[in-house]
């Protein structure tokens, strides 16, 4: 079977090629009945407009880019799935772009918009502190997702965001461990110079200690390894091994991500500790895996689905002309499972 | 600061707008020194070509689409990361598209190519049996990744593929369980009408039984639930609960994906079984999580990185003019960990 061309379709319909092109491209300037007839003929002949056909005005390829920092975090996979479904519904495609931890995601975005037919950008993970001048240069609508406002606040009118209150949620988790009688609570956290949710979660831990008149002890802080993916099991494993090797005493270990907590459990088991009898372990995020892990992981559950939907809504509001930036903080929930218990 | 336009850049450089456009778009028809000068001025003035600038011929947005079926499988996340890095290196963007289990991915692809500026397609997961006529209609180069050839073989010249030999690897795992003395080996498998790797893995299990003169017993087969994501922990959990409730006796449980095995472990533990003392559990895929799970999961490791790289290589070979379709079968490896032991 010879391949059918747009010209053949035009001949079959008794119209010009440009009319067929208008029908295919949903151009408003065409008689609806003519359009229907053309689409019917196209369908009957299984005609697929050829990419390289020069005589065919292409539909604009509208796409939304997700710039994900820390793709090793399964929480992001769930969010990306929602982004993809929702952008599809709106006839956009989703371009996925991983940002390395060393890269500045706004710089990456400024590069991307040069090359791509982007209509919007979702920053997933990453820093909350950016140069306002750089953000102004980003002419494509964007939303920060899962990233709250940092200590050095940007002007609220320079960006939109959806996240939980990472500092408050982290304080809640730490207070829960304190309520169980734990006094030596180690934490796996980001480095001090970190400007992402990592430092907010570390601050929440400090807030709780302060509230309960407990000292902040540097030796209880396990900082993530530079050389490994930030939010990964292997990183939690390595940091915990170092903590154990340092000889510091702790009865609870709070990791600022579930994947880190899972890595930590492996290191603790290898060193002969039982969970939670010897050491309570808590995570953060509420990924599905924590529910299937043994023991089930106590965690702060982030409302993944709601956060993803709200991100999309904010972005499309801007695309549809909304001028004001919005800031949405959703509630997390403390999920008490089997990996934590009262200090013995 | 007023926004700088392409006209301003042209004036600053003493050239026409079309010359600036050629410089930006890497057009070959421009003096290299002129181009360098223009790019320098663009850089100094932080000029970002505006999406809506009508006087600027846009760079073609070349993109590669990944049509992923079963995104709940973390193995795919690792592969997508490699796809994204490698397409970026080649100045393409990666469009991510999830295919629902009920959808036919080739139909989805035929729809996608109508709308998007796609240069290539990677089918990740999904069926291996497609209408050759439909594949012929797909004018964009494509590669099947992680999907081997099925029993009803397509003409090898109608597609390219990269995968392990799922049937053989599955036979290897089953034989390993048999070598441990297990005779009642349950399996969590796809449904009989399944035309994806699921049925190949079930066939490998049958091959091993046959080889050792063991009967194939329908009551030992736990079929995946229709209503749940195929390769998910929750599905493994539900199927195992049903198997246990059926009262059938088994000393080993082989799940055709690690995520299913992890769900199965939860169901077994809830029913009071110890792993591996009471029931040995084995998975398939070799995801990182299996290594951190307790007990560590015995599995067939797929060479994820190599498969992803080979997929990209095949696709770009076709894009660069290679006419012959290629078929690459990589070796998996049996990883014996802690979740399996000799029958007691």
Interface residues (C-beta under 8 A of the other chain):
Chain A: X46 X48 X49 X50 X51 X58 X59 X61 X63 X65 X71 X74 X77 X80 X81 X84 X85 X88 X91 X93 X94 X95 X96 X97 X98 X110 X112 X113 X114 X115 X116 X117 X118 X137 X139 X140 X232 X233 X234 X237 X262 X263 X265 X266 X269 X288 X289 X291 X292 X293 X294
Chain B: X24 X46 X48 X49 X50 X51 X58 X59 X61 X63 X65 X71 X74 X77 X80 X81 X84 X85 X88 X91 X93 X94 X95 X96 X97 X98 X110 X112 X113 X114 X115 X116 X117 X118 X137 X139 X140 X232 X233 X234 X237 X262 X263 X265 X266 X269 X288 X289 X291 X292 X293 X294
